[in-house]
Amino acid sequence: MRRAHPVVFAALLFPATPAGGAEPDRRIVSAAAVALREAPGVSRRVVARLPLGTLVVEVARTGGVDTIGGERAPWLEVATSSGEQGWLFGALSLPYAEAERDALALEIAGDRLKRAGDPFEAFAELHAFLARAAGEAATPEARARIELATLRALDRACGAIGFRRRREEKVLAWVEAQARDLSWNEPAARWIVVADRFWELHDRSASLSVADEIAWEAARTQLPGECEGDVPCRFSGLGRTDVRYLERHPRGAHAGEALANVAAALEEAVGDPRGAALFAGSPREDLERTRNDLEKLKALLARIDDPRAGAARSAADELLARAAVAGEKG
């Protein structure tokens, strides 16, 4: 392997520009496990793998361009801070400037998260990169947006594990390292991100413009388990998703959709074939929780100026009456 000349930036994810000197032609690796080759071309020997987010200095580039995976770019000769030097395909990196590091992290996140079919390792690498980038963010807004992307990357990594790989040693080690943020969802047979991590991020970011987006992501995050025909369970889940969003953003960008979801859930319960016996046999603690959930929901709906809110309140009244009857018989 060729060794680089001394690199002018420190071995940090986002180093500062050297004082008093011109900024070198720096780039940031924008894909996972990028091959660093001994010479330009996909058939040339791989001398190293560069993780997503690695900073490099461009030393030279080819005069022409290649087309790989639908991307057209030259090959770049680059040097790393650890002394490695070789060639990478230019479309797998972006020009780097210290002042743009947050925007670059978000650009990389947006590009990688929309990809379908990437393996677990790619999303795990993206998650690790974004977690570091969030810690270095220049503003609260940038940090919140990068943290949101970090949670999305975590979810994509979980979804990419697949049933066959869930007992692999490296997968289990990764899951253990993320244990606070993950829970096992038996019906889906996969790990999922704990919804409270999104809500915690929202509450830390409530004054920022990204708060509404975070809340909606939290409301759409999968909850563990399944309710099937258990109405109290379904209302509890509703309270942790769409209702929780409406409590925080009654005039938010997704308020109409959340209200429609709430109204549909109430109407479905009212129309349940069990009718007045809807709550028959429910444990007393479940009935009490359901009544509390419905009363809380009625108070919320009363503050929303929308015809659907009025209809939903009527449905909640009907369900409260059925729950009261079940409680008397219980």
N, C-alpha and C positions, 0 to 999 in steps of 0.2 A: 504493500500500500504506500502511496506517496504521502509524505508528511507535509503539512502546511507550514508556511512561514508564520511567525508569531501573530496571533489574531488580536485585533485592537479592541475587542470588547470582552468583558468579563464573562465567565461561564454562568450566567444567570438567564432566566427565561426572557426577561425584558431589561437588558442593561441600559444604562444611560450613555448618551453620546459622549465620547472622550472630550474633555475640556480642551479648548484651544486648537482642535484638529478638525479636518474635514470629515464628515460622516462617510464611512465606506459604503460600497454598494451592497447593502445588507438585504437579505431575504429571509422569509419565514416559511418553513415547510408547512404546507397546507393540507397534507393527507397523511394517513397512518402508514408507518413502516415503509417509508420511501426508500427505494434502492439507490444506493450510492455506488456507481460503477467505475471500473478502472478506465473506461473510455466511453464516448458517446455510442448509444445503441443498446437495444433491449437484449441483444445476444452477448453483450460483454459481461465479464465477471463482476459479481456483486462484492464489494469490499466492505460494506457496512449497511445497516438499516437505520434511517433517521426517523425518530419519533415525530409525530405531529407537534408543531410548535417549536421545533429546533431552529435556532438562528444560525445563519451561515453568511459568509462573505463571498460574493461572486468574484471569481478570479478571471474567467474567460467564458465565451460562448461560441457555439458553432455559427457559421455564416448562414446556413439554411435552417429549415424547420422540418420536423417530423410530425406525423399524425398518429396519435396513439389514443385509443378509446374515444375517438371523435374530437380530441383536443389537438390543436396545432400549436407547436412551440419549438424553440430551439433547445438544444441540450446546453446545460450550464455547468461549467467547472466551478466547484465551490469548496470552501474550507470551513471546517467547524472549529469551535473554541477549544475542542480537545485535541486538535491537531490532525484530524482526518481530512483527506482531500480526495475528490473524485468528481464524477459527473452524474447529474440527475436531470430528469426530464423537466423542462422549465414550467410546464403547466401544473406541476405539483408543488409550486412555491409561489409566493407573492412578494412584491417589493415591501420592505419593512422600514418604517420610520417610527421613532419613539413616540412622537406626538399622535400617531394614529393607532397605537397598539390596541386600544379598546375597540375601535371600529374594525380592526383586522380580526380580532378574536370573534366578534359578532358575525363578520362576513364568513369566516371559516365555519362557524357554528351553523349558520343558515345554509351554507352549501352542503355540509356533511349530513345534517339532520334530514334533509329532503331526499337523500339517497336511499334507494330500495335495494335490499340484497347484500349490503355490507355485512361482514361477519362481526361476531361479538367483539373480537379484539380491536376492530376499528372504532367501534363506539366506546369501548372501555378506554381507549387511548384519547378519544375526543373528550370524554368525561374528565380524565385526569388533567388534560391541557386546560380545559375551561375552569376547573376548580382552582388551578394555579393563577390563571388570568384574572379570575374574580378577586383574588386576594391582592392583586396589583392594580385594580381599576382606579382611574383617576377621579371619578365622581360617583356619588351615590346612585345616580340613575344608571350609569354604565355598569356599576357593580351589580345592581338588581337585575338588569337585563342579562348579564353574563351568568348570574346565578340561576336565573330561569332556564337559560340554555343548558346549564350544567345538569339540572334536574331532568330536562328533556333527554339529554344524552344518556343519563343514567337509566331512564325508562327504555330507550332504544337498545341499550346494551342488554338489559334484562330480556327484552323481547327477542333478541338475536341469539340468545343462548340455545334455545330449542330443547326439546325433551331429551334427545340423545346425549347432549353434552352437559346436562345439569349435574352430573356426578363427577365430572372431570376435576382433577385436583386443582388445576389453576383456576377453574371457574369457582369452585368452592372457596378457595383462598380469597378471590376477588369479592365474592358475596360476603364473606366474613369481614373483610375490610370495610364494606359498606353497610354493615349490619344495622346501624342506627337508622338508615334511610330506606331500608327494604323490609318487606314482609312477604311471606309465602302465601300465595292465593291458591288453595287446593282446587277449586272448581276449574280454574284456568290452567292449572299445573305450571305455574311460572311465578317468579318473584315479581313484585310490583313495588313502585315507589310509594312510600307512606304519604298519604294525602296531606297530613299535617305539616310535612316539610314545605309544601307549596303555601299553605296558609300561614305558616310562620314567616316565610319570605314575604308574603303579602303584608302582614302586619308590620314588619320592619320597613316596608316600602310604601306604606299607605299614603304618604304625601306626594309620591312620585307619579309621573304620567303613566308609568308601566304598571301601576297597581291594578287597574282594571283587567289587563291582560293576564296578570298573575292569578287573580281571583278566578277568572274563567277557566284557566288551566287547572286550578285546584278543584273547581266544581266538576270538571270532566275527568278527573283522575279516578281510575278504577278503585273500588273499595273491595277489601277481601271478603270472601264468602258469598253466599247467595241467599235470597229471601224466599224464592219460589212463591208460595201462596200466603206467606206470613205478612199480613198487612201492617202490624206494628213495626216489623223489621223494615218494610218498604218505606214507611213514613220516617223512620229513623235515618235511613239512607238519604231520603229527600232532604231532610234537615241538615245533612252534612254536605250537600252538594248545591242544588239550585237555590234552596232557601238561604243557605249561608251566603251565596253570592248576592242575592237580592238584599239581604240585611246590610251588606257592605256597599253595594252599588245599585241602589234602587233605580237610578237613572243611567246606569252604565250602558256600554255599547251592546251588551248581551242581555240586558234586562228583559226585553221582549221575549227572547227565546227561553230564558229561565222561567218567566211567568207562564209561558205556554206549557212548559214541562210540568210545572206545579199544577196548573189547572187540569192538564190531561191525567196526571196521577190521581187527583182527587175525584175527577169524573169517573175514572176507571173503578175506583174503590166504591163509589156510590152505585155504580152499575153492576157490581159483583153479584153473581147469581145467588149468593148466600143471603142477600138482602139484609133484613133486620138481624139475622143471626151471624152477621159478618164477624163479629168479635167473640162469638160464643166459644167458650173453652179457653180463651186467652188468659194466661196467668194475670193475677191482679197487678203485679208490678209492670207488666207489659201494657195493660190498660191505662195505668196511671201515666206511664211515659207517653202513650199515644195521646191522651187527653192534653197533657202538657204541650206536646208537639203541635197539636191542632190549635190550641189557644194562642200559642206563640205565633203560629202562622197566620191566624186571623188578625192579630194585632199588626203584623207586618203588612198584610194585604190592605188593611184599612188606610195605610199611609200611601198606597199606590193609586194614582189617578188613571185607571184603565178599566174598561168594562169587564175585561176578563178577570180582574181582581175581585170585582163584586160577585161574579158568578162562582168564583173559587171560594169565596167566603161562605156563600150559601151551601156549597157542597161540604165545606168544613163543618158547618152547623149540623147538617144531616148526619155526618159521621160522628160528631160529638154526641148526638142523641142516641145513636146506636151503641156507642161505647158506654154511655150511662146506663142503658138498659142491661147490657152485658154485665156491668159492674153490680147492679142490683141483684141480678140472678146468681152472680158468683158468690 
